[in-house]
């Protein structure tokens, strides 16, 4: 019901002031704001109940997957050349606990993903593949982005996870005193983050690893295929992939 969507209120949580979208009892669709206003669409919800400002985020591709997300993501698992990604996708989708999340930072910054909850492996929100040109990426990253757009382990504002294509900052744009493994910062790009300790990166020649945000030390995991396998191996074990001081 269009006029059942109401406004905003401010609440205190953990010492922070958060803004939350509030709804009247006639509209059950959940909305949250952890720095980015988010609408949560659950199984059986009608898209007509989505607030008008969020409806444009729902593409034809999202609508098609929403009708049967379990089948869609299991088909991705079957096509994945990365064994641990394949197993993780099958594991998190097994219980069928999912919702669709619509994010709207501002008028020009919107995105969506399917959040899967799992008790035995890391839960995450997964974006659908982006239509951006992938030709300039190393082969393993092209294969990865042909399956998914992004993988977000925290909330929409946490920065924990793997970024989507076109969002990769070059390492030489960061004012870091790099040392450790032999990597040219001008030919390396941020691929993801653990949200506090480290930055996951890839290189133009197809390698991957971590940079410590505290010490600026570079640690290589190996080629990109090995890096992606390591990442989802951690998630399969229920651990958030992160920089380890055991590498120093």
Order of alpha helices (4+ residues) and beta strands (2+ residues): beta-beta-beta-beta-alpha-alpha-alpha-alpha-beta-beta-beta-alpha-beta-beta-beta-beta-beta-beta-beta-alpha
